[in-house]
Every structure is written in structure tokens, then in C-alpha cells.
Amino acid sequence: MKLILRPAVADDLDALDRLHTLSMRPHVEKIYQWDDSFFRRTFDPSLIRVIVVDGCDVGMLSVTEEDGVVLLRQ
């Protein structure tokens, strides 16, 4: 199995939005009202790496640093 992280690009928006909805909606809805447009409004490909396994996009990772704190966002 070959795993790589590649930078996200604008063309990844639709696929990553679907992934975000499938993976996060059930959990978010337990606490908040789901906002269908949130991911699209906040999508910044420069902050996202796409997880690729054996040539197939399978996930995403977003890690940022703010005020000396590392945040795992996705």
C-alpha cells in the first residue's frame, strides 16, 4: 500500500465536500444544526492535503498553527 499526501486544489472542492458531509454530518448533527454550505464557504485548498492510497483519493488532512498551538482541523 502506497500512501501520499498531496496538496488540495480548487478542483477537489466537490469531492472533499462530499467526503466532509459523509464523515462529519452524523457527528455535527448531535451537537449543532448542519450547515450544507459551511465547507464550501470555508474551503481553502492551501490548508488541505488530500490523502491518496494506491492512487485513490481517500481522505483529507488539515493542520494549522495558531498562536503556537497546532490544530488538527480535519
N, CA, C, O and CB atoms as a CASP TS submission, in Angstrom:
PFRMAT TS
TARGET T0000
AUTHOR 0000-0000-0000
METHOD Language model
MODEL 1
PARENT N/A
ATOM      1  N   MET     1       0.850  -1.172   0.000  1.00  0.00           N
ATOM      2  CA  MET     1       0.000   0.000   0.000  1.00  0.00           C
ATOM      3  C   MET     1       0.897   1.237   0.000  1.00  0.00           C
ATOM      4  O   MET     1       1.797   1.367   0.830  1.00  0.00           O
ATOM      5  CB  MET     1      -0.967  -0.003   1.224  1.00  0.00           C
ATOM      6  N   LYS     2       0.636   2.138  -0.942  1.00  0.00           N
ATOM      7  CA  LYS     2       1.398   3.374  -1.026  1.00  0.00           C
ATOM      8  C   LYS     2       0.502   4.539  -0.623  1.00  0.00           C
ATOM      9  O   LYS     2      -0.552   4.758  -1.221  1.00  0.00           O
ATOM     10  CB  LYS     2       1.969   3.581  -2.455  1.00  0.00           C
ATOM     11  N   LEU     3       0.925   5.282   0.393  1.00  0.00           N
ATOM     12  CA  LEU     3       0.171   6.413   0.903  1.00  0.00           C
ATOM     13  C   LEU     3       0.957   7.692   0.661  1.00  0.00           C
ATOM     14  O   LEU     3       2.144   7.765   0.978  1.00  0.00           O
ATOM     15  CB  LEU     3      -0.142   6.238   2.404  1.00  0.00           C
ATOM     16  N   ILE     4       0.300   8.698   0.100  1.00  0.00           N
ATOM     17  CA  ILE     4       0.932  10.007  -0.065  1.00  0.00           C
ATOM     18  C   ILE     4      -0.065  11.089   0.354  1.00  0.00           C
ATOM     19  O   ILE     4      -1.275  10.864   0.389  1.00  0.00           O
ATOM     20  CB  ILE     4       1.407  10.222  -1.544  1.00  0.00           C
ATOM     21  N   LEU     5       0.462  12.237   0.661  1.00  0.00           N
ATOM     22  CA  LEU     5      -0.342  13.430   0.912  1.00  0.00           C
ATOM     23  C   LEU     5      -0.037  14.402  -0.206  1.00  0.00           C
ATOM     24  O   LEU     5       1.122  14.749  -0.433  1.00  0.00           O
ATOM     25  CB  LEU     5      -0.044  14.062   2.325  1.00  0.00           C
ATOM     26  N   ARG     6      -1.067  14.843  -0.905  1.00  0.00           N
ATOM     27  CA  ARG     6      -0.843  15.805  -1.976  1.00  0.00           C
ATOM     28  C   ARG     6      -1.595  17.090  -1.642  1.00  0.00           C
ATOM     29  O   ARG     6      -2.631  17.045  -0.978  1.00  0.00           O
ATOM     30  CB  ARG     6      -1.298  15.230  -3.354  1.00  0.00           C
ATOM     31  N   PRO     7      -1.090  18.219  -2.090  1.00  0.00           N
ATOM     32  CA  PRO     7      -1.804  19.467  -1.853  1.00  0.00           C
ATOM     33  C   PRO     7      -3.169  19.444  -2.548  1.00  0.00           C
ATOM     34  O   PRO     7      -3.289  18.989  -3.685  1.00  0.00           O
ATOM     35  CB  PRO     7      -0.970  20.667  -2.344  1.00  0.00           C
ATOM     36  N   ALA     8      -4.183  19.934  -1.855  1.00  0.00           N
ATOM     37  CA  ALA     8      -5.507  20.063  -2.473  1.00  0.00           C
ATOM     38  C   ALA     8      -5.467  21.189  -3.500  1.00  0.00           C
ATOM     39  O   ALA     8      -4.655  22.111  -3.411  1.00  0.00           O
ATOM     40  CB  ALA     8      -6.611  20.334  -1.396  1.00  0.00           C
ATOM     41  N   VAL     9      -6.361  21.088  -4.470  1.00  0.00           N
ATOM     42  CA  VAL     9      -6.522  22.127  -5.492  1.00  0.00           C
ATOM     43  C   VAL     9      -8.011  22.480  -5.576  1.00  0.00           C
ATOM     44  O   VAL     9      -8.861  21.762  -5.052  1.00  0.00           O
ATOM     45  CB  VAL     9      -5.968  21.648  -6.896  1.00  0.00           C
ATOM     46  N   ALA    10      -8.301  23.574  -6.230  1.00  0.00           N
ATOM     47  CA  ALA    10      -9.691  24.040  -6.336  1.00  0.00           C
ATOM     48  C   ALA    10     -10.611  22.961  -6.907  1.00  0.00           C
ATOM     49  O   ALA    10     -11.771  22.866  -6.506  1.00  0.00           O
ATOM     50  CB  ALA    10      -9.762  25.294  -7.213  1.00  0.00           C
ATOM     51  N   ASP    11     -10.113  22.155  -7.829  1.00  0.00           N
ATOM     52  CA  ASP    11     -10.929  21.102  -8.445  1.00  0.00           C
ATOM     53  C   ASP    11     -11.315  19.984  -7.471  1.00  0.00           C
ATOM     54  O   ASP    11     -12.158  19.151  -7.803  1.00  0.00           O
ATOM     55  CB  ASP    11     -10.185  20.507  -9.617  1.00  0.00           C
ATOM     56  N   ASP    12     -10.720  19.952  -6.285  1.00  0.00           N
ATOM     57  CA  ASP    12     -11.054  18.943  -5.277  1.00  0.00           C
ATOM     58  C   ASP    12     -12.304  19.315  -4.480  1.00  0.00           C
ATOM     59  O   ASP    12     -12.803  18.493  -3.711  1.00  0.00           O
ATOM     60  CB  ASP    12      -9.881  18.748  -4.328  1.00  0.00           C
ATOM     61  N   LEU    13     -12.813  20.516  -4.644  1.00  0.00           N
ATOM     62  CA  LEU    13     -13.898  21.012  -3.797  1.00  0.00           C
ATOM     63  C   LEU    13     -15.091  20.064  -3.733  1.00  0.00           C
ATOM     64  O   LEU    13     -15.529  19.721  -2.635  1.00  0.00           O
ATOM     65  CB  LEU    13     -14.355  22.354  -4.295  1.00  0.00           C
ATOM     66  N   ASP    14     -15.627  19.633  -4.859  1.00  0.00           N
ATOM     67  CA  ASP    14     -16.825  18.791  -4.845  1.00  0.00           C
ATOM     68  C   ASP    14     -16.584  17.473  -4.106  1.00  0.00           C
ATOM     69  O   ASP    14     -17.388  17.078  -3.261  1.00  0.00           O
ATOM     70  CB  ASP    14     -17.283  18.506  -6.275  1.00  0.00           C
ATOM     71  N   ALA    15     -15.504  16.811  -4.417  1.00  0.00           N
ATOM     72  CA  ALA    15     -15.215  15.513  -3.790  1.00  0.00           C
ATOM     73  C   ALA    15     -14.960  15.672  -2.296  1.00  0.00           C
ATOM     74  O   ALA    15     -15.433  14.861  -1.499  1.00  0.00           O
ATOM     75  CB  ALA    15     -14.001  14.848  -4.461  1.00  0.00           C
ATOM     76  N   LEU    16     -14.228  16.694  -1.913  1.00  0.00           N
ATOM     77  CA  LEU    16     -13.937  16.896  -0.493  1.00  0.00           C
ATOM     78  C   LEU    16     -15.177  17.346   0.271  1.00  0.00           C
ATOM     79  O   LEU    16     -15.343  17.004   1.442  1.00  0.00           O
ATOM     80  CB  LEU    16     -12.817  17.923  -0.321  1.00  0.00           C
ATOM     81  N   ASP    17     -16.035  18.101  -0.374  1.00  0.00           N
ATOM     82  CA  ASP    17     -17.296  18.486   0.267  1.00  0.00           C
ATOM     83  C   ASP    17     -18.150  17.244   0.540  1.00  0.00           C
ATOM     84  O   ASP    17     -18.734  17.121   1.617  1.00  0.00           O
ATOM     85  CB  ASP    17     -18.077  19.495  -0.623  1.00  0.00           C
ATOM     86  N   ARG    18     -18.224  16.328  -0.421  1.00  0.00           N
ATOM     87  CA  ARG    18     -18.972  15.083  -0.212  1.00  0.00           C
ATOM     88  C   ARG    18     -18.361  14.266   0.922  1.00  0.00           C
ATOM     89  O   ARG    18     -19.080  13.746   1.775  1.00  0.00           O
ATOM     90  CB  ARG    18     -19.004  14.249  -1.505  1.00  0.00           C
ATOM     91  N   LEU    19     -17.043  14.156   0.931  1.00  0.00           N
ATOM     92  CA  LEU    19     -16.345  13.420   1.986  1.00  0.00           C
ATOM     93  C   LEU    19     -16.620  14.056   3.354  1.00  0.00           C
ATOM     94  O   LEU    19     -16.915  13.358   4.324  1.00  0.00           O
ATOM     95  CB  LEU    19     -14.822  13.383   1.706  1.00  0.00           C
ATOM     96  N   HIS    20     -16.522  15.371   3.417  1.00  0.00           N
ATOM     97  CA  HIS    20     -16.777  16.083   4.664  1.00  0.00           C
ATOM     98  C   HIS    20     -18.203  15.812   5.158  1.00  0.00           C
ATOM     99  O   HIS    20     -18.415  15.548   6.341  1.00  0.00           O
ATOM    100  CB  HIS    20     -16.552  17.597   4.474  1.00  0.00           C
ATOM    101  N   THR    21     -19.165  15.879   4.257  1.00  0.00           N
ATOM    102  CA  THR    21     -20.559  15.644   4.629  1.00  0.00           C
ATOM    103  C   THR    21     -20.761  14.219   5.131  1.00  0.00           C
ATOM    104  O   THR    21     -21.394  14.012   6.167  1.00  0.00           O
ATOM    105  CB  THR    21     -21.483  15.918   3.438  1.00  0.00           C
ATOM    106  N   LEU    22     -20.230  13.236   4.410  1.00  0.00           N
ATOM    107  CA  LEU    22     -20.396  11.835   4.806  1.00  0.00           C
ATOM    108  C   LEU    22     -19.737  11.527   6.144  1.00  0.00           C
ATOM    109  O   LEU    22     -20.284  10.773   6.949  1.00  0.00           O
ATOM    110  CB  LEU    22     -19.824  10.923   3.740  1.00  0.00           C
ATOM    111  N   SER    23     -18.578  12.101   6.381  1.00  0.00           N
ATOM    112  CA  SER    23     -17.835  11.756   7.593  1.00  0.00           C
ATOM    113  C   SER    23     -18.202  12.607   8.804  1.00  0.00           C
ATOM    114  O   SER    23     -18.093  12.140   9.938  1.00  0.00           O
ATOM    115  CB  SER    23     -16.371  11.884   7.331  1.00  0.00           C
ATOM    116  N   MET    24     -18.634  13.845   8.584  1.00  0.00           N
ATOM    117  CA  MET    24     -18.853  14.744   9.711  1.00  0.00           C
ATOM    118  C   MET    24     -20.315  14.986  10.080  1.00  0.00           C
ATOM    119  O   MET    24     -20.621  15.225  11.248  1.00  0.00           O
ATOM    120  CB  MET    24     -18.223  16.037   9.416  1.00  0.00           C
ATOM    121  N   ARG    25     -21.208  14.929   9.119  1.00  0.00           N
ATOM    122  CA  ARG    25     -22.602  15.307   9.383  1.00  0.00           C
ATOM    123  C   ARG    25     -23.237  14.539  10.552  1.00  0.00           C
ATOM    124  O   ARG    25     -23.858  15.162  11.413  1.00  0.00           O
ATOM    125  CB  ARG    25     -23.427  15.084   8.136  1.00  0.00           C
ATOM    126  N   PRO    26     -23.101  13.212  10.607  1.00  0.00           N
ATOM    127  CA  PRO    26     -23.738  12.494  11.717  1.00  0.00           C
ATOM    128  C   PRO    26     -23.261  12.977  13.096  1.00  0.00           C
ATOM    129  O   PRO    26     -24.035  12.986  14.053  1.00  0.00           O
ATOM    130  CB  PRO    26     -23.469  11.005  11.582  1.00  0.00           C
ATOM    131  N   HIS    27     -22.012  13.369  13.190  1.00  0.00           N
ATOM    132  CA  HIS    27     -21.450  13.811  14.469  1.00  0.00           C
ATOM    133  C   HIS    27     -21.849  15.247  14.785  1.00  0.00           C
ATOM    134  O   HIS    27     -22.220  15.565  15.916  1.00  0.00           O
ATOM    135  CB  HIS    27     -19.924  13.687  14.451  1.00  0.00           C
ATOM    136  N   VAL    28     -21.772  16.099  13.787  1.00  0.00           N
ATOM    137  CA  VAL    28     -22.120  17.505  13.987  1.00  0.00           C
ATOM    138  C   VAL    28     -23.589  17.649  14.369  1.00  0.00           C
ATOM    139  O   VAL    28     -23.933  18.455  15.233  1.00  0.00           O
ATOM    140  CB  VAL    28     -21.819  18.319  12.719  1.00  0.00           C
ATOM    141  N   GLU    29     -24.450  16.873  13.729  1.00  0.00           N
ATOM    142  CA  GLU    29     -25.884  16.994  13.992  1.00  0.00           C
ATOM    143  C   GLU    29     -26.269  16.601  15.418  1.00  0.00           C
ATOM    144  O   GLU    29     -27.358  16.945  15.879  1.00  0.00           O
ATOM    145  CB  GLU    29     -26.651  16.143  13.015  1.00  0.00           C
ATOM    146  N   LYS    30     -25.399  15.894  16.112  1.00  0.00           N
ATOM    147  CA  LYS    30     -25.673  15.566  17.514  1.00  0.00           C
ATOM    148  C   LYS    30     -25.511  16.787  18.414  1.00  0.00           C
ATOM    149  O   LYS    30     -26.021  16.818  19.534  1.00  0.00           O
ATOM    150  CB  LYS    30     -24.745  14.443  17.988  1.00  0.00           C
ATOM    151  N   ILE    31     -24.791  17.799  17.907  1.00  0.00           N
ATOM    152  CA  ILE    31     -24.479  18.969  18.724  1.00  0.00           C
ATOM    153  C   ILE    31     -25.059  20.255  18.150  1.00  0.00           C
ATOM    154  O   ILE    31     -25.601  21.084  18.882  1.00  0.00           O
ATOM    155  CB  ILE    31     -22.986  19.111  18.868  1.00  0.00           C
ATOM    156  N   TYR    32     -24.940  20.415  16.821  1.00  0.00           N
ATOM    157  CA  TYR    32     -25.352  21.643  16.147  1.00  0.00           C
ATOM    158  C   TYR    32     -26.248  21.312  14.967  1.00  0.00           C
ATOM    159  O   TYR    32     -26.395  20.156  14.570  1.00  0.00           O
ATOM    160  CB  TYR    32     -24.127  22.452  15.682  1.00  0.00           C
ATOM    161  N   GLN    33     -26.840  22.361  14.421  1.00  0.00           N
ATOM    162  CA  GLN    33     -27.574  22.201  13.169  1.00  0.00           C
ATOM    163  C   GLN    33     -26.553  22.133  12.028  1.00  0.00           C
ATOM    164  O   GLN    33     -25.623  22.939  11.980  1.00  0.00           O
ATOM    165  CB  GLN    33     -28.600  23.380  12.950  1.00  0.00           C
ATOM    166  N   TRP    34     -26.720  21.193  11.128  1.00  0.00           N
ATOM    167  CA  TRP    34     -25.804  21.032   9.985  1.00  0.00           C
ATOM    168  C   TRP    34     -25.993  22.185   9.006  1.00  0.00           C
ATOM    169  O   TRP    34     -27.120  22.565   8.689  1.00  0.00           O
ATOM    170  CB  TRP    34     -26.041  19.669   9.267  1.00  0.00           C
ATOM    171  N   ASP    35     -24.887  22.732   8.535  1.00  0.00           N
ATOM    172  CA  ASP    35     -24.901  23.816   7.552  1.00  0.00           C
ATOM    173  C   ASP    35     -24.307  23.280   6.250  1.00  0.00           C
ATOM    174  O   ASP    35     -23.096  23.082   6.153  1.00  0.00           O
ATOM    175  CB  ASP    35     -24.100  25.072   8.069  1.00  0.00           C
ATOM    176  N   ASP    36     -25.162  23.045   5.250  1.00  0.00           N
ATOM    177  CA  ASP    36     -24.707  22.461   3.984  1.00  0.00           C
ATOM    178  C   ASP    36     -23.668  23.301   3.257  1.00  0.00           C
ATOM    179  O   ASP    36     -22.903  22.765   2.456  1.00  0.00           O
ATOM    180  CB  ASP    36     -25.877  22.250   3.082  1.00  0.00           C
ATOM    181  N   SER    37     -23.622  24.588   3.514  1.00  0.00           N
ATOM    182  CA  SER    37     -22.707  25.452   2.768  1.00  0.00           C
ATOM    183  C   SER    37     -21.408  25.756   3.516  1.00  0.00           C
ATOM    184  O   SER    37     -20.521  26.398   2.954  1.00  0.00           O
ATOM    185  CB  SER    37     -23.399  26.743   2.432  1.00  0.00           C
ATOM    186  N   PHE    38     -21.274  25.315   4.759  1.00  0.00           N
ATOM    187  CA  PHE    38     -20.111  25.679   5.560  1.00  0.00           C
ATOM    188  C   PHE    38     -18.785  25.286   4.902  1.00  0.00           C
ATOM    189  O   PHE    38     -17.876  26.106   4.779  1.00  0.00           O
ATOM    190  CB  PHE    38     -20.212  25.034   6.918  1.00  0.00           C
ATOM    191  N   PHE    39     -18.688  24.026   4.482  1.00  0.00           N
ATOM    192  CA  PHE    39     -17.422  23.564   3.906  1.00  0.00           C
ATOM    193  C   PHE    39     -17.056  24.371   2.671  1.00  0.00           C
ATOM    194  O   PHE    39     -15.904  24.778   2.516  1.00  0.00           O
ATOM    195  CB  PHE    39     -17.505  22.077   3.552  1.00  0.00           C
ATOM    196  N   ARG    40     -18.004  24.603   1.808  1.00  0.00           N
ATOM    197  CA  ARG    40     -17.734  25.360   0.578  1.00  0.00           C
ATOM    198  C   ARG    40     -17.330  26.805   0.882  1.00  0.00           C
ATOM    199  O   ARG    40     -16.450  27.358   0.222  1.00  0.00           O
ATOM    200  CB  ARG    40     -18.969  25.346  -0.332  1.00  0.00           C
ATOM    201  N   ARG    41     -17.969  27.407   1.874  1.00  0.00           N
ATOM    202  CA  ARG    41     -17.651  28.802   2.230  1.00  0.00           C
ATOM    203  C   ARG    41     -16.257  28.933   2.827  1.00  0.00           C
ATOM    204  O   ARG    41     -15.594  29.954   2.647  1.00  0.00           O
ATOM    205  CB  ARG    41     -18.681  29.344   3.218  1.00  0.00           C
ATOM    206  N   THR    42     -15.817  27.909   3.530  1.00  0.00           N
ATOM    207  CA  THR    42     -14.541  27.989   4.238  1.00  0.00           C
ATOM    208  C   THR    42     -13.414  27.219   3.547  1.00  0.00           C
ATOM    209  O   THR    42     -12.292  27.182   4.054  1.00  0.00           O
ATOM    210  CB  THR    42     -14.711  27.473   5.640  1.00  0.00           C
ATOM    211  N   PHE    43     -13.698  26.608   2.403  1.00  0.00           N
ATOM    212  CA  PHE    43     -12.710  25.786   1.697  1.00  0.00           C
ATOM    213  C   PHE    43     -11.503  26.631   1.302  1.00  0.00           C
ATOM    214  O   PHE    43     -11.630  27.617   0.577  1.00  0.00           O
ATOM    215  CB  PHE    43     -13.337  25.133   0.445  1.00  0.00           C
ATOM    216  N   ASP    44     -10.347  26.235   1.782  1.00  0.00           N
ATOM    217  CA  ASP    44      -9.074  26.871   1.437  1.00  0.00           C
ATOM    218  C   ASP    44      -8.095  25.759   1.085  1.00  0.00           C
ATOM    219  O   ASP    44      -7.485  25.170   1.977  1.00  0.00           O
ATOM    220  CB  ASP    44      -8.526  27.770   2.620  1.00  0.00           C
ATOM    221  N   PRO    45      -7.937  25.465  -0.196  1.00  0.00           N
ATOM    222  CA  PRO    45      -7.088  24.333  -0.578  1.00  0.00           C
ATOM    223  C   PRO    45      -5.644  24.456  -0.096  1.00  0.00           C
ATOM    224  O   PRO    45      -4.949  23.448   0.030  1.00  0.00           O
ATOM    225  CB  PRO    45      -7.095  24.183  -2.070  1.00  0.00           C
ATOM    226  N   SER    46      -5.192  25.663   0.171  1.00  0.00           N
ATOM    227  CA  SER    46      -3.809  25.825   0.637  1.00  0.00           C
ATOM    228  C   SER    46      -3.598  25.230   2.028  1.00  0.00           C
ATOM    229  O   SER    46      -2.458  25.019   2.440  1.00  0.00           O
ATOM    230  CB  SER    46      -3.429  27.303   0.648  1.00  0.00           C
ATOM    231  N   LEU    47      -4.676  24.960   2.752  1.00  0.00           N
ATOM    232  CA  LEU    47      -4.581  24.403   4.104  1.00  0.00           C
ATOM    233  C   LEU    47      -4.854  22.906   4.156  1.00  0.00           C
ATOM    234  O   LEU    47      -4.788  22.299   5.226  1.00  0.00           O
ATOM    235  CB  LEU    47      -5.541  25.114   5.017  1.00  0.00           C
ATOM    236  N   ILE    48      -5.162  22.305   3.006  1.00  0.00           N
ATOM    237  CA  ILE    48      -5.607  20.907   2.980  1.00  0.00           C
ATOM    238  C   ILE    48      -4.643  20.039   2.186  1.00  0.00           C
ATOM    239  O   ILE    48      -4.144  20.432   1.131  1.00  0.00           O
ATOM    240  CB  ILE    48      -7.015  20.803   2.384  1.00  0.00           C
ATOM    241  N   ARG    49      -4.394  18.849   2.722  1.00  0.00           N
ATOM    242  CA  ARG    49      -3.671  17.815   1.998  1.00  0.00           C
ATOM    243  C   ARG    49      -4.655  16.672   1.758  1.00  0.00           C
ATOM    244  O   ARG    49      -5.399  16.281   2.658  1.00  0.00           O
ATOM    245  CB  ARG    49      -2.390  17.328   2.793  1.00  0.00           C
ATOM    246  N   VAL    50      -4.653  16.151   0.559  1.00  0.00           N
ATOM    247  CA  VAL    50      -5.515  15.019   0.205  1.00  0.00           C
ATOM    248  C   VAL    50      -4.726  13.742   0.471  1.00  0.00           C
ATOM    249  O   VAL    50      -3.576  13.610   0.052  1.00  0.00           O
ATOM    250  CB  VAL    50      -5.994  15.096  -1.302  1.00  0.00           C
ATOM    251  N   ILE    51      -5.353  12.814   1.167  1.00  0.00           N
ATOM    252  CA  ILE    51      -4.726  11.521   1.464  1.00  0.00           C
ATOM    253  C   ILE    51      -5.013  10.603   0.277  1.00  0.00           C
ATOM    254  O   ILE    51      -6.168  10.363  -0.076  1.00  0.00           O
ATOM    255  CB  ILE    51      -5.269  10.899   2.826  1.00  0.00           C
ATOM    256  N   VAL    52      -3.947  10.100  -0.325  1.00  0.00           N
ATOM    257  CA  VAL    52      -4.052   9.245  -1.512  1.00  0.00           C
ATOM    258  C   VAL    52      -3.444   7.883  -1.178  1.00  0.00           C
ATOM    259  O   VAL    52      -2.292   7.795  -0.753  1.00  0.00           O
ATOM    260  CB  VAL    52      -3.332   9.894  -2.751  1.00  0.00           C
ATOM    261  N   VAL    53      -4.225   6.832  -1.373  1.00  0.00           N
ATOM    262  CA  VAL    53      -3.750   5.468  -1.133  1.00  0.00           C
ATOM    263  C   VAL    53      -3.844   4.694  -2.442  1.00  0.00           C
ATOM    264  O   VAL    53      -4.911   4.576  -3.045  1.00  0.00           O
ATOM    265  CB  VAL    53      -4.577   4.762  -0.001  1.00  0.00           C
ATOM    266  N   ASP    54      -2.714   4.179  -2.855  1.00  0.00           N
ATOM    267  CA  ASP    54      -2.646   3.413  -4.105  1.00  0.00           C
ATOM    268  C   ASP    54      -3.311   4.147  -5.264  1.00  0.00           C
ATOM    269  O   ASP    54      -4.025   3.548  -6.068  1.00  0.00           O
ATOM    270  CB  ASP    54      -3.300   2.050  -3.921  1.00  0.00           C
ATOM    271  N   GLY    55      -3.066   5.452  -5.336  1.00  0.00           N
ATOM    272  CA  GLY    55      -3.559   6.258  -6.446  1.00  0.00           C
ATOM    273  C   GLY    55      -4.994   6.748  -6.304  1.00  0.00           C
ATOM    274  O   GLY    55      -5.494   7.442  -7.189  1.00  0.00           O
ATOM    275  N   CYS    56      -5.670   6.399  -5.203  1.00  0.00           N
ATOM    276  CA  CYS    56      -7.067   6.814  -4.997  1.00  0.00           C
ATOM    277  C   CYS    56      -7.159   7.818  -3.854  1.00  0.00           C
ATOM    278  O   CYS    56      -6.601   7.594  -2.780  1.00  0.00           O
ATOM    279  CB  CYS    56      -7.966   5.588  -4.703  1.00  0.00           C
ATOM    280  N   ASP    57      -7.855   8.913  -4.083  1.00  0.00           N
ATOM    281  CA  ASP    57      -8.100   9.889  -3.024  1.00  0.00           C
ATOM    282  C   ASP    57      -9.046   9.262  -2.009  1.00  0.00           C
ATOM    283  O   ASP    57     -10.145   8.832  -2.360  1.00  0.00           O
ATOM    284  CB  ASP    57      -8.692  11.220  -3.599  1.00  0.00           C
ATOM    285  N   VAL    58      -8.615   9.210  -0.738  1.00  0.00           N
ATOM    286  CA  VAL    58      -9.424   8.534   0.283  1.00  0.00           C
ATOM    287  C   VAL    58      -9.745   9.418   1.489  1.00  0.00           C
ATOM    288  O   VAL    58     -10.550   9.029   2.336  1.00  0.00           O
ATOM    289  CB  VAL    58      -8.708   7.294   0.754  1.00  0.00           C
ATOM    290  N   GLY    59      -9.144  10.576   1.581  1.00  0.00           N
ATOM    291  CA  GLY    59      -9.389  11.420   2.747  1.00  0.00           C
ATOM    292  C   GLY    59      -8.697  12.751   2.624  1.00  0.00           C
ATOM    293  O   GLY    59      -8.109  13.082   1.595  1.00  0.00           O
ATOM    294  N   MET    60      -8.780  13.516   3.710  1.00  0.00           N
ATOM    295  CA  MET    60      -8.120  14.816   3.728  1.00  0.00           C
ATOM    296  C   MET    60      -7.586  15.092   5.118  1.00  0.00           C
ATOM    297  O   MET    60      -8.045  14.530   6.112  1.00  0.00           O
ATOM    298  CB  MET    60      -9.083  15.935   3.285  1.00  0.00           C
ATOM    299  N   LEU    61      -6.614  15.964   5.156  1.00  0.00           N
ATOM    300  CA  LEU    61      -5.962  16.339   6.399  1.00  0.00           C
ATOM    301  C   LEU    61      -5.726  17.835   6.354  1.00  0.00           C
ATOM    302  O   LEU    61      -5.234  18.372   5.362  1.00  0.00           O
ATOM    303  CB  LEU    61      -4.625  15.555   6.613  1.00  0.00           C
ATOM    304  N   SER    62      -6.082  18.494   7.433  1.00  0.00           N
ATOM    305  CA  SER    62      -5.818  19.924   7.532  1.00  0.00           C
ATOM    306  C   SER    62      -5.259  20.207   8.915  1.00  0.00           C
ATOM    307  O   SER    62      -5.932  19.985   9.922  1.00  0.00           O
ATOM    308  CB  SER    62      -7.107  20.765   7.262  1.00  0.00           C
ATOM    309  N   VAL    63      -4.034  20.696   8.962  1.00  0.00           N
ATOM    310  CA  VAL    63      -3.368  21.023  10.218  1.00  0.00           C
ATOM    311  C   VAL    63      -2.886  22.458  10.110  1.00  0.00           C
ATOM    312  O   VAL    63      -2.237  22.830   9.133  1.00  0.00           O
ATOM    313  CB  VAL    63      -2.178  20.038  10.526  1.00  0.00           C
ATOM    314  N   THR    64      -3.205  23.261  11.113  1.00  0.00           N
ATOM    315  CA  THR    64      -2.749  24.641  11.133  1.00  0.00           C
ATOM    316  C   THR    64      -2.104  24.947  12.479  1.00  0.00           C
ATOM    317  O   THR    64      -2.249  24.197  13.444  1.00  0.00           O
ATOM    318  CB  THR    64      -3.917  25.610  10.854  1.00  0.00           C
ATOM    319  N   GLU    65      -1.400  26.051  12.517  1.00  0.00           N
ATOM    320  CA  GLU    65      -0.809  26.518  13.769  1.00  0.00           C
ATOM    321  C   GLU    65      -1.284  27.939  14.018  1.00  0.00           C
ATOM    322  O   GLU    65      -1.167  28.812  13.158  1.00  0.00           O
ATOM    323  CB  GLU    65       0.753  26.447  13.726  1.00  0.00           C
ATOM    324  N   GLU    66      -1.821  28.152  15.206  1.00  0.00           N
ATOM    325  CA  GLU    66      -2.298  29.469  15.590  1.00  0.00           C
ATOM    326  C   GLU    66      -1.811  29.773  17.004  1.00  0.00           C
ATOM    327  O   GLU    66      -2.045  29.004  17.935  1.00  0.00           O
ATOM    328  CB  GLU    66      -3.848  29.550  15.502  1.00  0.00           C
ATOM    329  N   ASP    67      -1.141  30.891  17.143  1.00  0.00           N
ATOM    330  CA  ASP    67      -0.650  31.313  18.459  1.00  0.00           C
ATOM    331  C   ASP    67       0.162  30.225  19.154  1.00  0.00           C
ATOM    332  O   ASP    67       0.046  30.029  20.363  1.00  0.00           O
ATOM    333  CB  ASP    67      -1.815  31.719  19.342  1.00  0.00           C
ATOM    334  N   GLY    68       0.987  29.517  18.377  1.00  0.00           N
ATOM    335  CA  GLY    68       1.853  28.493  18.928  1.00  0.00           C
ATOM    336  C   GLY    68       1.156  27.179  19.245  1.00  0.00           C
ATOM    337  O   GLY    68       1.757  26.291  19.850  1.00  0.00           O
ATOM    338  N   VAL    69      -0.098  27.043  18.846  1.00  0.00           N
ATOM    339  CA  VAL    69      -0.857  25.823  19.086  1.00  0.00           C
ATOM    340  C   VAL    69      -1.119  25.139  17.748  1.00  0.00           C
ATOM    341  O   VAL    69      -1.584  25.775  16.802  1.00  0.00           O
ATOM    342  CB  VAL    69      -2.193  26.129  19.829  1.00  0.00           C
ATOM    343  N   VAL    70      -0.821  23.847  17.668  1.00  0.00           N
ATOM    344  CA  VAL    70      -1.073  23.080  16.461  1.00  0.00           C
ATOM    345  C   VAL    70      -2.494  22.532  16.530  1.00  0.00           C
ATOM    346  O   VAL    70      -2.874  21.884  17.505  1.00  0.00           O
ATOM    347  CB  VAL    70      -0.033  21.931  16.293  1.00  0.00           C
ATOM    348  N   LEU    71      -3.276  22.800  15.480  1.00  0.00           N
ATOM    349  CA  LEU    71      -4.682  22.386  15.437  1.00  0.00           C
ATOM    350  C   LEU    71      -4.908  21.388  14.321  1.00  0.00           C
ATOM    351  O   LEU    71      -4.594  21.667  13.164  1.00  0.00           O
ATOM    352  CB  LEU    71      -5.601  23.599  15.253  1.00  0.00           C
ATOM    353  N   LEU    72      -5.446  20.238  14.652  1.00  0.00           N
ATOM    354  CA  LEU    72      -5.879  19.273  13.646  1.00  0.00           C
ATOM    355  C   LEU    72      -7.318  19.634  13.302  1.00  0.00           C
ATOM    356  O   LEU    72      -8.226  19.451  14.112  1.00  0.00           O
ATOM    357  CB  LEU    72      -5.753  17.773  14.160  1.00  0.00           C
ATOM    358  N   ARG    73      -7.517  20.150  12.085  1.00  0.00           N
ATOM    359  CA  ARG    73      -8.834  20.658  11.703  1.00  0.00           C
ATOM    360  C   ARG    73      -9.687  19.599  11.008  1.00  0.00           C
ATOM    361  O   ARG    73     -10.903  19.578  11.201  1.00  0.00           O
ATOM    362  CB  ARG    73      -8.678  21.862  10.796  1.00  0.00           C
ATOM    363  N   GLN    74      -9.111  18.757  10.241  1.00  0.00           N
ATOM    364  CA  GLN    74      -9.861  17.722   9.519  1.00  0.00           C
ATOM    365  C   GLN    74      -9.102  16.438   9.618  1.00  0.00           C
ATOM    366  O   GLN    74      -9.541  15.419   9.085  1.00  0.00           O
ATOM    367  CB  GLN    74     -10.099  18.104   8.037  1.00  0.00           C
TER
END
